[in-house]
Amino acid sequence: MLAEQLDTSSTASTTSARQQAPGARHDFPRSTTRADRTRRRWRMRLAACAGVVGVFLIVGIAYVGAHNDLLVSLLTRTGS
């Protein structure tokens, strides 16, 4: 054990490669069910709709703010 700690010739990748079991793979394909795919599709649709609503809100607030003379006069500085 002392020799392993003092030996600096091996890197972290070679050390971890030695500790893995032979033939062990960590890249198994993800198994998805029909319910998983449906849930993911609905989640993506919800995210897209939320993005569109957010853009419309930002554009709408900017439009109202630019065309409301009282709001514009309150937010702009006038020289005094």
mmCIF file of the N, C-alpha and C atoms, coordinates in Angstrom:
data_MODEL
# 
_entry.id   MODEL 
# 
loop_
_atom_site.group_PDB 
_atom_site.id 
_atom_site.type_symbol 
_atom_site.label_atom_id 
_atom_site.label_alt_id 
_atom_site.label_comp_id 
_atom_site.label_asym_id 
_atom_site.label_entity_id 
_atom_site.label_seq_id 
_atom_site.pdbx_PDB_ins_code 
_atom_site.Cartn_x 
_atom_site.Cartn_y 
_atom_site.Cartn_z 
_atom_site.occupancy 
_atom_site.B_iso_or_equiv 
_atom_site.pdbx_formal_charge 
_atom_site.auth_seq_id 
_atom_site.auth_comp_id 
_atom_site.auth_asym_id 
_atom_site.auth_atom_id 
_atom_site.pdbx_PDB_model_num 
ATOM 1   N N  . MET A 1 1  ? 0.824   -1.190 0.000   1.00 0.00 ? 1  MET A N  1 
ATOM 2   C CA . MET A 1 1  ? 0.000   0.000  0.000   1.00 0.00 ? 1  MET A CA 1 
ATOM 3   C C  . MET A 1 1  ? 0.867   1.253  0.000   1.00 0.00 ? 1  MET A C  1 
ATOM 4   N N  . LEU A 1 2  ? 1.964   1.225  0.718   1.00 0.00 ? 2  LEU A N  1 
ATOM 5   C CA . LEU A 1 2  ? 2.845   2.376  0.765   1.00 0.00 ? 2  LEU A CA 1 
ATOM 6   C C  . LEU A 1 2  ? 3.477   2.613  -0.596  1.00 0.00 ? 2  LEU A C  1 
ATOM 7   N N  . ALA A 1 3  ? 3.783   1.546  -1.313  1.00 0.00 ? 3  ALA A N  1 
ATOM 8   C CA . ALA A 1 3  ? 4.366   1.679  -2.643  1.00 0.00 ? 3  ALA A CA 1 
ATOM 9   C C  . ALA A 1 3  ? 3.371   2.309  -3.614  1.00 0.00 ? 3  ALA A C  1 
ATOM 10  N N  . GLU A 1 4  ? 2.094   1.972  -3.490  1.00 0.00 ? 4  GLU A N  1 
ATOM 11  C CA . GLU A 1 4  ? 1.077   2.560  -4.357  1.00 0.00 ? 4  GLU A CA 1 
ATOM 12  C C  . GLU A 1 4  ? 0.913   4.054  -4.085  1.00 0.00 ? 4  GLU A C  1 
ATOM 13  N N  . GLN A 1 5  ? 1.020   4.442  -2.829  1.00 0.00 ? 5  GLN A N  1 
ATOM 14  C CA . GLN A 1 5  ? 0.880   5.855  -2.494  1.00 0.00 ? 5  GLN A CA 1 
ATOM 15  C C  . GLN A 1 5  ? 2.096   6.658  -2.931  1.00 0.00 ? 5  GLN A C  1 
ATOM 16  N N  . LEU A 1 6  ? 3.256   6.068  -2.888  1.00 0.00 ? 6  LEU A N  1 
ATOM 17  C CA . LEU A 1 6  ? 4.466   6.783  -3.256  1.00 0.00 ? 6  LEU A CA 1 
ATOM 18  C C  . LEU A 1 6  ? 4.737   6.762  -4.750  1.00 0.00 ? 6  LEU A C  1 
ATOM 19  N N  . ASP A 1 7  ? 4.139   5.828  -5.469  1.00 0.00 ? 7  ASP A N  1 
ATOM 20  C CA . ASP A 1 7  ? 4.356   5.709  -6.907  1.00 0.00 ? 7  ASP A CA 1 
ATOM 21  C C  . ASP A 1 7  ? 3.568   6.800  -7.627  1.00 0.00 ? 7  ASP A C  1 
ATOM 22  N N  . THR A 1 8  ? 4.244   7.709  -8.314  1.00 0.00 ? 8  THR A N  1 
ATOM 23  C CA . THR A 1 8  ? 3.583   8.795  -9.034  1.00 0.00 ? 8  THR A CA 1 
ATOM 24  C C  . THR A 1 8  ? 3.564   8.562  -10.533 1.00 0.00 ? 8  THR A C  1 
ATOM 25  N N  . SER A 1 9  ? 3.944   7.385  -10.981 1.00 0.00 ? 9  SER A N  1 
ATOM 26  C CA . SER A 1 9  ? 4.001   7.132  -12.421 1.00 0.00 ? 9  SER A CA 1 
ATOM 27  C C  . SER A 1 9  ? 2.622   6.870  -13.016 1.00 0.00 ? 9  SER A C  1 
ATOM 28  N N  . SER A 1 10 ? 1.650   6.460  -12.203 1.00 0.00 ? 10 SER A N  1 
ATOM 29  C CA . SER A 1 10 ? 0.333   6.181  -12.757 1.00 0.00 ? 10 SER A CA 1 
ATOM 30  C C  . SER A 1 10 ? -0.560  7.408  -12.569 1.00 0.00 ? 10 SER A C  1 
ATOM 31  N N  . THR A 1 11 ? -1.426  7.602  -13.535 1.00 0.00 ? 11 THR A N  1 
ATOM 32  C CA . THR A 1 11 ? -2.361  8.716  -13.481 1.00 0.00 ? 11 THR A CA 1 
ATOM 33  C C  . THR A 1 11 ? -3.689  8.231  -12.917 1.00 0.00 ? 11 THR A C  1 
ATOM 34  N N  . ALA A 1 12 ? -4.615  9.156  -12.748 1.00 0.00 ? 12 ALA A N  1 
ATOM 35  C CA . ALA A 1 12 ? -5.921  8.799  -12.198 1.00 0.00 ? 12 ALA A CA 1 
ATOM 36  C C  . ALA A 1 12 ? -6.689  7.885  -13.135 1.00 0.00 ? 12 ALA A C  1 
ATOM 37  N N  . SER A 1 13 ? -6.536  8.088  -14.444 1.00 0.00 ? 13 SER A N  1 
ATOM 38  C CA . SER A 1 13 ? -7.279  7.247  -15.383 1.00 0.00 ? 13 SER A CA 1 
ATOM 39  C C  . SER A 1 13 ? -6.760  5.813  -15.387 1.00 0.00 ? 13 SER A C  1 
ATOM 40  N N  . THR A 1 14 ? -5.448  5.626  -15.274 1.00 0.00 ? 14 THR A N  1 
ATOM 41  C CA . THR A 1 14 ? -4.931  4.260  -15.249 1.00 0.00 ? 14 THR A CA 1 
ATOM 42  C C  . THR A 1 14 ? -5.259  3.588  -13.929 1.00 0.00 ? 14 THR A C  1 
ATOM 43  N N  . THR A 1 15 ? -5.289  4.350  -12.852 1.00 0.00 ? 15 THR A N  1 
ATOM 44  C CA . THR A 1 15 ? -5.648  3.776  -11.559 1.00 0.00 ? 15 THR A CA 1 
ATOM 45  C C  . THR A 1 15 ? -7.101  3.333  -11.558 1.00 0.00 ? 15 THR A C  1 
ATOM 46  N N  . SER A 1 16 ? -7.989  4.184  -12.096 1.00 0.00 ? 16 SER A N  1 
ATOM 47  C CA . SER A 1 16 ? -9.401  3.808  -12.120 1.00 0.00 ? 16 SER A CA 1 
ATOM 48  C C  . SER A 1 16 ? -9.644  2.667  -13.101 1.00 0.00 ? 16 SER A C  1 
ATOM 49  N N  . ALA A 1 17 ? -8.857  2.598  -14.169 1.00 0.00 ? 17 ALA A N  1 
ATOM 50  C CA . ALA A 1 17 ? -9.013  1.507  -15.131 1.00 0.00 ? 17 ALA A CA 1 
ATOM 51  C C  . ALA A 1 17 ? -8.618  0.179  -14.505 1.00 0.00 ? 17 ALA A C  1 
ATOM 52  N N  . ARG A 1 18 ? -7.622  0.213  -13.637 1.00 0.00 ? 18 ARG A N  1 
ATOM 53  C CA . ARG A 1 18 ? -7.207  -1.018 -12.968 1.00 0.00 ? 18 ARG A CA 1 
ATOM 54  C C  . ARG A 1 18 ? -8.244  -1.487 -11.957 1.00 0.00 ? 18 ARG A C  1 
ATOM 55  N N  . GLN A 1 19 ? -8.998  -0.576 -11.378 1.00 0.00 ? 19 GLN A N  1 
ATOM 56  C CA . GLN A 1 19 ? -9.948  -0.944 -10.332 1.00 0.00 ? 19 GLN A CA 1 
ATOM 57  C C  . GLN A 1 19 ? -11.273 -1.438 -10.881 1.00 0.00 ? 19 GLN A C  1 
ATOM 58  N N  . GLN A 1 20 ? -11.560 -1.195 -12.152 1.00 0.00 ? 20 GLN A N  1 
ATOM 59  C CA . GLN A 1 20 ? -12.812 -1.654 -12.738 1.00 0.00 ? 20 GLN A CA 1 
ATOM 60  C C  . GLN A 1 20 ? -12.748 -3.150 -13.018 1.00 0.00 ? 20 GLN A C  1 
ATOM 61  N N  . ALA A 1 21 ? -13.893 -3.763 -12.926 1.00 0.00 ? 21 ALA A N  1 
ATOM 62  C CA . ALA A 1 21 ? -13.974 -5.186 -13.229 1.00 0.00 ? 21 ALA A CA 1 
ATOM 63  C C  . ALA A 1 21 ? -13.814 -5.385 -14.734 1.00 0.00 ? 21 ALA A C  1 
ATOM 64  N N  . PRO A 1 22 ? -13.161 -6.459 -15.145 1.00 0.00 ? 22 PRO A N  1 
ATOM 65  C CA . PRO A 1 22 ? -12.994 -6.687 -16.580 1.00 0.00 ? 22 PRO A CA 1 
ATOM 66  C C  . PRO A 1 22 ? -14.342 -6.933 -17.239 1.00 0.00 ? 22 PRO A C  1 
ATOM 67  N N  . GLY A 1 23 ? -14.546 -6.265 -18.348 1.00 0.00 ? 23 GLY A N  1 
ATOM 68  C CA . GLY A 1 23 ? -15.793 -6.442 -19.090 1.00 0.00 ? 23 GLY A CA 1 
ATOM 69  C C  . GLY A 1 23 ? -16.938 -5.598 -18.578 1.00 0.00 ? 23 GLY A C  1 
ATOM 70  N N  . ALA A 1 24 ? -16.719 -4.815 -17.546 1.00 0.00 ? 24 ALA A N  1 
ATOM 71  C CA . ALA A 1 24 ? -17.800 -3.969 -17.025 1.00 0.00 ? 24 ALA A CA 1 
ATOM 72  C C  . ALA A 1 24 ? -17.969 -2.762 -17.927 1.00 0.00 ? 24 ALA A C  1 
ATOM 73  N N  . ARG A 1 25 ? -19.201 -2.520 -18.330 1.00 0.00 ? 25 ARG A N  1 
ATOM 74  C CA . ARG A 1 25 ? -19.482 -1.375 -19.197 1.00 0.00 ? 25 ARG A CA 1 
ATOM 75  C C  . ARG A 1 25 ? -20.449 -0.455 -18.487 1.00 0.00 ? 25 ARG A C  1 
ATOM 76  N N  . HIS A 1 26 ? -20.225 0.838  -18.678 1.00 0.00 ? 26 HIS A N  1 
ATOM 77  C CA . HIS A 1 26 ? -21.079 1.829  -18.034 1.00 0.00 ? 26 HIS A CA 1 
ATOM 78  C C  . HIS A 1 26 ? -21.904 2.607  -19.040 1.00 0.00 ? 26 HIS A C  1 
ATOM 79  N N  . ASP A 1 27 ? -21.947 2.164  -20.256 1.00 0.00 ? 27 ASP A N  1 
ATOM 80  C CA . ASP A 1 27 ? -22.691 2.887  -21.281 1.00 0.00 ? 27 ASP A CA 1 
ATOM 81  C C  . ASP A 1 27 ? -23.876 2.064  -21.787 1.00 0.00 ? 27 ASP A C  1 
ATOM 82  N N  . PHE A 1 28 ? -24.690 1.587  -20.859 1.00 0.00 ? 28 PHE A N  1 
ATOM 83  C CA . PHE A 1 28 ? -25.867 0.832  -21.237 1.00 0.00 ? 28 PHE A CA 1 
ATOM 84  C C  . PHE A 1 28 ? -26.866 1.770  -21.896 1.00 0.00 ? 28 PHE A C  1 
ATOM 85  N N  . PRO A 1 29 ? -27.550 1.314  -22.921 1.00 0.00 ? 29 PRO A N  1 
ATOM 86  C CA . PRO A 1 29 ? -28.547 2.180  -23.555 1.00 0.00 ? 29 PRO A CA 1 
ATOM 87  C C  . PRO A 1 29 ? -29.703 2.434  -22.601 1.00 0.00 ? 29 PRO A C  1 
ATOM 88  N N  . ARG A 1 30 ? -30.197 3.641  -22.640 1.00 0.00 ? 30 ARG A N  1 
ATOM 89  C CA . ARG A 1 30 ? -31.305 4.022  -21.763 1.00 0.00 ? 30 ARG A CA 1 
ATOM 90  C C  . ARG A 1 30 ? -32.579 3.342  -22.255 1.00 0.00 ? 30 ARG A C  1 
ATOM 91  N N  . SER A 1 31 ? -33.255 2.643  -21.365 1.00 0.00 ? 31 SER A N  1 
ATOM 92  C CA . SER A 1 31 ? -34.491 1.990  -21.746 1.00 0.00 ? 31 SER A CA 1 
ATOM 93  C C  . SER A 1 31 ? -35.642 2.947  -21.460 1.00 0.00 ? 31 SER A C  1 
ATOM 94  N N  . THR A 1 32 ? -36.360 3.317  -22.514 1.00 0.00 ? 32 THR A N  1 
ATOM 95  C CA . THR A 1 32 ? -37.471 4.240  -22.361 1.00 0.00 ? 32 THR A CA 1 
ATOM 96  C C  . THR A 1 32 ? -38.765 3.522  -22.687 1.00 0.00 ? 32 THR A C  1 
ATOM 97  N N  . THR A 1 33 ? -39.769 3.822  -21.924 1.00 0.00 ? 33 THR A N  1 
ATOM 98  C CA . THR A 1 33 ? -41.082 3.248  -22.172 1.00 0.00 ? 33 THR A CA 1 
ATOM 99  C C  . THR A 1 33 ? -41.915 4.261  -22.946 1.00 0.00 ? 33 THR A C  1 
ATOM 100 N N  . ARG A 1 34 ? -43.061 3.828  -23.366 1.00 0.00 ? 34 ARG A N  1 
ATOM 101 C CA . ARG A 1 34 ? -43.959 4.727  -24.095 1.00 0.00 ? 34 ARG A CA 1 
ATOM 102 C C  . ARG A 1 34 ? -44.403 5.869  -23.198 1.00 0.00 ? 34 ARG A C  1 
ATOM 103 N N  . ALA A 1 35 ? -44.632 5.585  -21.926 1.00 0.00 ? 35 ALA A N  1 
ATOM 104 C CA . ALA A 1 35 ? -45.035 6.640  -20.984 1.00 0.00 ? 35 ALA A CA 1 
ATOM 105 C C  . ALA A 1 35 ? -43.924 7.668  -20.800 1.00 0.00 ? 35 ALA A C  1 
ATOM 106 N N  . ASP A 1 36 ? -42.660 7.225  -20.777 1.00 0.00 ? 36 ASP A N  1 
ATOM 107 C CA . ASP A 1 36 ? -41.536 8.167  -20.667 1.00 0.00 ? 36 ASP A CA 1 
ATOM 108 C C  . ASP A 1 36 ? -41.474 9.097  -21.876 1.00 0.00 ? 36 ASP A C  1 
ATOM 109 N N  . ARG A 1 37 ? -41.648 8.532  -23.067 1.00 0.00 ? 37 ARG A N  1 
ATOM 110 C CA . ARG A 1 37 ? -41.592 9.355  -24.270 1.00 0.00 ? 37 ARG A CA 1 
ATOM 111 C C  . ARG A 1 37 ? -42.752 10.340 -24.312 1.00 0.00 ? 37 ARG A C  1 
ATOM 112 N N  . THR A 1 38 ? -43.934 9.900  -23.905 1.00 0.00 ? 38 THR A N  1 
ATOM 113 C CA . THR A 1 38 ? -45.092 10.783 -23.877 1.00 0.00 ? 38 THR A CA 1 
ATOM 114 C C  . THR A 1 38 ? -44.895 11.898 -22.867 1.00 0.00 ? 38 THR A C  1 
ATOM 115 N N  . ARG A 1 39 ? -44.387 11.555 -21.700 1.00 0.00 ? 39 ARG A N  1 
ATOM 116 C CA . ARG A 1 39 ? -44.126 12.568 -20.663 1.00 0.00 ? 39 ARG A CA 1 
ATOM 117 C C  . ARG A 1 39 ? -43.088 13.586 -21.132 1.00 0.00 ? 39 ARG A C  1 
ATOM 118 N N  . ARG A 1 40 ? -42.042 13.109 -21.789 1.00 0.00 ? 40 ARG A N  1 
ATOM 119 C CA . ARG A 1 40 ? -41.004 14.017 -22.294 1.00 0.00 ? 40 ARG A CA 1 
ATOM 120 C C  . ARG A 1 40 ? -41.566 14.942 -23.370 1.00 0.00 ? 40 ARG A C  1 
ATOM 121 N N  . ARG A 1 41 ? -42.423 14.391 -24.251 1.00 0.00 ? 41 ARG A N  1 
ATOM 122 C CA . ARG A 1 41 ? -43.045 15.216 -25.292 1.00 0.00 ? 41 ARG A CA 1 
ATOM 123 C C  . ARG A 1 41 ? -43.913 16.310 -24.694 1.00 0.00 ? 41 ARG A C  1 
ATOM 124 N N  . TRP A 1 42 ? -44.731 15.956 -23.691 1.00 0.00 ? 42 TRP A N  1 
ATOM 125 C CA . TRP A 1 42 ? -45.587 16.950 -23.046 1.00 0.00 ? 42 TRP A CA 1 
ATOM 126 C C  . TRP A 1 42 ? -44.763 18.001 -22.313 1.00 0.00 ? 42 TRP A C  1 
ATOM 127 N N  . ARG A 1 43 ? -43.668 17.580 -21.699 1.00 0.00 ? 43 ARG A N  1 
ATOM 128 C CA . ARG A 1 43 ? -42.807 18.529 -20.991 1.00 0.00 ? 43 ARG A CA 1 
ATOM 129 C C  . ARG A 1 43 ? -42.176 19.520 -21.963 1.00 0.00 ? 43 ARG A C  1 
ATOM 130 N N  . MET A 1 44 ? -41.752 19.022 -23.133 1.00 0.00 ? 44 MET A N  1 
ATOM 131 C CA . MET A 1 44 ? -41.171 19.916 -24.135 1.00 0.00 ? 44 MET A CA 1 
ATOM 132 C C  . MET A 1 44 ? -42.223 20.877 -24.691 1.00 0.00 ? 44 MET A C  1 
ATOM 133 N N  . ARG A 1 45 ? -43.436 20.397 -24.900 1.00 0.00 ? 45 ARG A N  1 
ATOM 134 C CA . ARG A 1 45 ? -44.518 21.276 -25.362 1.00 0.00 ? 45 ARG A CA 1 
ATOM 135 C C  . ARG A 1 45 ? -44.825 22.342 -24.334 1.00 0.00 ? 45 ARG A C  1 
ATOM 136 N N  . LEU A 1 46 ? -44.861 21.964 -23.075 1.00 0.00 ? 46 LEU A N  1 
ATOM 137 C CA . LEU A 1 46 ? -45.125 22.931 -22.012 1.00 0.00 ? 46 LEU A CA 1 
ATOM 138 C C  . LEU A 1 46 ? -44.015 23.970 -21.937 1.00 0.00 ? 46 LEU A C  1 
ATOM 139 N N  . ALA A 1 47 ? -42.779 23.548 -22.075 1.00 0.00 ? 47 ALA A N  1 
ATOM 140 C CA . ALA A 1 47 ? -41.657 24.488 -22.046 1.00 0.00 ? 47 ALA A CA 1 
ATOM 141 C C  . ALA A 1 47 ? -41.713 25.439 -23.245 1.00 0.00 ? 47 ALA A C  1 
ATOM 142 N N  . ALA A 1 48 ? -42.065 24.927 -24.413 1.00 0.00 ? 48 ALA A N  1 
ATOM 143 C CA . ALA A 1 48 ? -42.168 25.783 -25.597 1.00 0.00 ? 48 ALA A CA 1 
ATOM 144 C C  . ALA A 1 48 ? -43.297 26.797 -25.436 1.00 0.00 ? 48 ALA A C  1 
ATOM 145 N N  . CYS A 1 49 ? -44.430 26.346 -24.919 1.00 0.00 ? 49 CYS A N  1 
ATOM 146 C CA . CYS A 1 49 ? -45.544 27.271 -24.702 1.00 0.00 ? 49 CYS A CA 1 
ATOM 147 C C  . CYS A 1 49 ? -45.195 28.329 -23.664 1.00 0.00 ? 49 CYS A C  1 
ATOM 148 N N  . ALA A 1 50 ? -44.507 27.939 -22.620 1.00 0.00 ? 50 ALA A N  1 
ATOM 149 C CA . ALA A 1 50 ? -44.100 28.908 -21.601 1.00 0.00 ? 50 ALA A CA 1 
ATOM 150 C C  . ALA A 1 50 ? -43.137 29.934 -22.191 1.00 0.00 ? 50 ALA A C  1 
ATOM 151 N N  . GLY A 1 51 ? -42.252 29.514 -23.062 1.00 0.00 ? 51 GLY A N  1 
ATOM 152 C CA . GLY A 1 51 ? -41.343 30.448 -23.721 1.00 0.00 ? 51 GLY A CA 1 
ATOM 153 C C  . GLY A 1 51 ? -42.077 31.434 -24.608 1.00 0.00 ? 51 GLY A C  1 
ATOM 154 N N  . VAL A 1 52 ? -43.044 30.944 -25.376 1.00 0.00 ? 52 VAL A N  1 
ATOM 155 C CA . VAL A 1 52 ? -43.827 31.817 -26.254 1.00 0.00 ? 52 VAL A CA 1 
ATOM 156 C C  . VAL A 1 52 ? -44.634 32.818 -25.433 1.00 0.00 ? 52 VAL A C  1 
ATOM 157 N N  . VAL A 1 53 ? -45.260 32.351 -24.362 1.00 0.00 ? 53 VAL A N  1 
ATOM 158 C CA . VAL A 1 53 ? -46.026 33.255 -23.497 1.00 0.00 ? 53 VAL A CA 1 
ATOM 159 C C  . VAL A 1 53 ? -45.110 34.299 -22.875 1.00 0.00 ? 53 VAL A C  1 
ATOM 160 N N  . GLY A 1 54 ? -43.927 33.904 -22.458 1.00 0.00 ? 54 GLY A N  1 
ATOM 161 C CA . GLY A 1 54 ? -42.973 34.847 -21.883 1.00 0.00 ? 54 GLY A CA 1 
ATOM 162 C C  . GLY A 1 54 ? -42.559 35.926 -22.873 1.00 0.00 ? 54 GLY A C  1 
ATOM 163 N N  . VAL A 1 55 ? -42.314 35.533 -24.124 1.00 0.00 ? 55 VAL A N  1 
ATOM 164 C CA . VAL A 1 55 ? -41.945 36.520 -25.144 1.00 0.00 ? 55 VAL A CA 1 
ATOM 165 C C  . VAL A 1 55 ? -43.097 37.479 -25.397 1.00 0.00 ? 55 VAL A C  1 
ATOM 166 N N  . PHE A 1 56 ? -44.320 36.949 -25.488 1.00 0.00 ? 56 PHE A N  1 
ATOM 167 C CA . PHE A 1 56 ? -45.476 37.824 -25.690 1.00 0.00 ? 56 PHE A CA 1 
ATOM 168 C C  . PHE A 1 56 ? -45.664 38.786 -24.525 1.00 0.00 ? 56 PHE A C  1 
ATOM 169 N N  . LEU A 1 57 ? -45.435 38.328 -23.306 1.00 0.00 ? 57 LEU A N  1 
ATOM 170 C CA . LEU A 1 57 ? -45.546 39.225 -22.155 1.00 0.00 ? 57 LEU A CA 1 
ATOM 171 C C  . LEU A 1 57 ? -44.509 40.340 -22.207 1.00 0.00 ? 57 LEU A C  1 
ATOM 172 N N  . ILE A 1 58 ? -43.294 40.010 -22.541 1.00 0.00 ? 58 ILE A N  1 
ATOM 173 C CA . ILE A 1 58 ? -42.242 41.026 -22.616 1.00 0.00 ? 58 ILE A CA 1 
ATOM 174 C C  . ILE A 1 58 ? -42.558 42.042 -23.715 1.00 0.00 ? 58 ILE A C  1 
ATOM 175 N N  . VAL A 1 59 ? -42.980 41.554 -24.885 1.00 0.00 ? 59 VAL A N  1 
ATOM 176 C CA . VAL A 1 59 ? -43.313 42.460 -25.987 1.00 0.00 ? 59 VAL A CA 1 
ATOM 177 C C  . VAL A 1 59 ? -44.527 43.308 -25.622 1.00 0.00 ? 59 VAL A C  1 
ATOM 178 N N  . GLY A 1 60 ? -45.522 42.706 -24.995 1.00 0.00 ? 60 GLY A N  1 
ATOM 179 C CA . GLY A 1 60 ? -46.723 43.451 -24.617 1.00 0.00 ? 60 GLY A CA 1 
ATOM 180 C C  . GLY A 1 60 ? -46.439 44.525 -23.588 1.00 0.00 ? 60 GLY A C  1 
ATOM 181 N N  . ILE A 1 61 ? -45.631 44.208 -22.598 1.00 0.00 ? 61 ILE A N  1 
ATOM 182 C CA . ILE A 1 61 ? -45.287 45.197 -21.576 1.00 0.00 ? 61 ILE A CA 1 
ATOM 183 C C  . ILE A 1 61 ? -44.477 46.336 -22.195 1.00 0.00 ? 61 ILE A C  1 
ATOM 184 N N  . ALA A 1 62 ? -43.573 46.008 -23.102 1.00 0.00 ? 62 ALA A N  1 
ATOM 185 C CA . ALA A 1 62 ? -42.792 47.050 -23.777 1.00 0.00 ? 62 ALA A CA 1 
ATOM 186 C C  . ALA A 1 62 ? -43.693 47.932 -24.633 1.00 0.00 ? 62 ALA A C  1 
ATOM 187 N N  . TYR A 1 63 ? -44.653 47.324 -25.313 1.00 0.00 ? 63 TYR A N  1 
ATOM 188 C CA . TYR A 1 63 ? -45.574 48.099 -26.152 1.00 0.00 ? 63 TYR A CA 1 
ATOM 189 C C  . TYR A 1 63 ? -46.417 49.043 -25.309 1.00 0.00 ? 63 TYR A C  1 
ATOM 190 N N  . VAL A 1 64 ? -46.998 48.527 -24.237 1.00 0.00 ? 64 VAL A N  1 
ATOM 191 C CA . VAL A 1 64 ? -47.834 49.365 -23.361 1.00 0.00 ? 64 VAL A CA 1 
ATOM 192 C C  . VAL A 1 64 ? -46.993 50.465 -22.719 1.00 0.00 ? 64 VAL A C  1 
ATOM 193 N N  . GLY A 1 65 ? -45.802 50.121 -22.298 1.00 0.00 ? 65 GLY A N  1 
ATOM 194 C CA . GLY A 1 65 ? -44.937 51.127 -21.688 1.00 0.00 ? 65 GLY A CA 1 
ATOM 195 C C  . GLY A 1 65 ? -44.533 52.221 -22.648 1.00 0.00 ? 65 GLY A C  1 
ATOM 196 N N  . ALA A 1 66 ? -44.326 51.880 -23.912 1.00 0.00 ? 66 ALA A N  1 
ATOM 197 C CA . ALA A 1 66 ? -43.908 52.876 -24.898 1.00 0.00 ? 66 ALA A CA 1 
ATOM 198 C C  . ALA A 1 66 ? -45.065 53.760 -25.349 1.00 0.00 ? 66 ALA A C  1 
ATOM 199 N N  . HIS A 1 67 ? -46.286 53.263 -25.290 1.00 0.00 ? 67 HIS A N  1 
ATOM 200 C CA . HIS A 1 67 ? -47.430 54.028 -25.781 1.00 0.00 ? 67 HIS A CA 1 
ATOM 201 C C  . HIS A 1 67 ? -48.255 54.666 -24.667 1.00 0.00 ? 67 HIS A C  1 
ATOM 202 N N  . ASN A 1 68 ? -47.856 54.499 -23.452 1.00 0.00 ? 68 ASN A N  1 
ATOM 203 C CA . ASN A 1 68 ? -48.557 55.122 -22.332 1.00 0.00 ? 68 ASN A CA 1 
ATOM 204 C C  . ASN A 1 68 ? -47.802 56.397 -21.969 1.00 0.00 ? 68 ASN A C  1 
ATOM 205 N N  . ASP A 1 69 ? -48.385 57.553 -22.335 1.00 0.00 ? 69 ASP A N  1 
ATOM 206 C CA . ASP A 1 69 ? -47.682 58.825 -22.151 1.00 0.00 ? 69 ASP A CA 1 
ATOM 207 C C  . ASP A 1 69 ? -47.435 59.135 -20.678 1.00 0.00 ? 69 ASP A C  1 
ATOM 208 N N  . LEU A 1 70 ? -48.366 58.778 -19.813 1.00 0.00 ? 70 LEU A N  1 
ATOM 209 C CA . LEU A 1 70 ? -48.179 59.046 -18.391 1.00 0.00 ? 70 LEU A CA 1 
ATOM 210 C C  . LEU A 1 70 ? -47.016 58.241 -17.840 1.00 0.00 ? 70 LEU A C  1 
ATOM 211 N N  . LEU A 1 71 ? -46.946 56.993 -18.204 1.00 0.00 ? 71 LEU A N  1 
ATOM 212 C CA . LEU A 1 71 ? -45.850 56.140 -17.736 1.00 0.00 ? 71 LEU A CA 1 
ATOM 213 C C  . LEU A 1 71 ? -44.509 56.618 -18.282 1.00 0.00 ? 71 LEU A C  1 
ATOM 214 N N  . VAL A 1 72 ? -44.496 57.019 -19.553 1.00 0.00 ? 72 VAL A N  1 
ATOM 215 C CA . VAL A 1 72 ? -43.258 57.522 -20.148 1.00 0.00 ? 72 VAL A CA 1 
ATOM 216 C C  . VAL A 1 72 ? -42.811 58.799 -19.443 1.00 0.00 ? 72 VAL A C  1 
ATOM 217 N N  . SER A 1 73 ? -43.741 59.697 -19.155 1.00 0.00 ? 73 SER A N  1 
ATOM 218 C CA . SER A 1 73 ? -43.376 60.947 -18.494 1.00 0.00 ? 73 SER A CA 1 
ATOM 219 C C  . SER A 1 73 ? -42.916 60.703 -17.059 1.00 0.00 ? 73 SER A C  1 
ATOM 220 N N  . LEU A 1 74 ? -43.429 59.689 -16.396 1.00 0.00 ? 74 LEU A N  1 
ATOM 221 C CA . LEU A 1 74 ? -42.985 59.388 -15.042 1.00 0.00 ? 74 LEU A CA 1 
ATOM 222 C C  . LEU A 1 74 ? -41.576 58.788 -15.032 1.00 0.00 ? 74 LEU A C  1 
ATOM 223 N N  . LEU A 1 75 ? -41.246 58.016 -16.065 1.00 0.00 ? 75 LEU A N  1 
ATOM 224 C CA . LEU A 1 75 ? -39.966 57.318 -16.093 1.00 0.00 ? 75 LEU A CA 1 
ATOM 225 C C  . LEU A 1 75 ? -38.834 58.119 -16.723 1.00 0.00 ? 75 LEU A C  1 
ATOM 226 N N  . THR A 1 76 ? -39.172 59.184 -17.446 1.00 0.00 ? 76 THR A N  1 
ATOM 227 C CA . THR A 1 76 ? -38.114 59.996 -18.046 1.00 0.00 ? 76 THR A CA 1 
ATOM 228 C C  . THR A 1 76 ? -37.772 61.167 -17.144 1.00 0.00 ? 76 THR A C  1 
ATOM 229 N N  . ARG A 1 77 ? -36.532 61.556 -17.199 1.00 0.00 ? 77 ARG A N  1 
ATOM 230 C CA . ARG A 1 77 ? -36.097 62.707 -16.391 1.00 0.00 ? 77 ARG A CA 1 
ATOM 231 C C  . ARG A 1 77 ? -36.362 63.988 -17.151 1.00 0.00 ? 77 ARG A C  1 
ATOM 232 N N  . THR A 1 78 ? -36.874 64.923 -16.449 1.00 0.00 ? 78 THR A N  1 
ATOM 233 C CA . THR A 1 78 ? -37.058 66.244 -17.040 1.00 0.00 ? 78 THR A CA 1 
ATOM 234 C C  . THR A 1 78 ? -36.108 67.202 -16.357 1.00 0.00 ? 78 THR A C  1 
ATOM 235 N N  . GLY A 1 79 ? -35.556 68.097 -17.090 1.00 0.00 ? 79 GLY A N  1 
ATOM 236 C CA . GLY A 1 79 ? -34.591 69.032 -16.517 1.00 0.00 ? 79 GLY A CA 1 
ATOM 237 C C  . GLY A 1 79 ? -35.269 70.036 -15.595 1.00 0.00 ? 79 GLY A C  1 
ATOM 238 N N  . SER A 1 80 ? -34.718 70.181 -14.398 1.00 0.00 ? 80 SER A N  1 
ATOM 239 C CA . SER A 1 80 ? -35.267 71.169 -13.464 1.00 0.00 ? 80 SER A CA 1 
ATOM 240 C C  . SER A 1 80 ? -34.140 71.885 -12.760 1.00 0.00 ? 80 SER A C  1 
# 
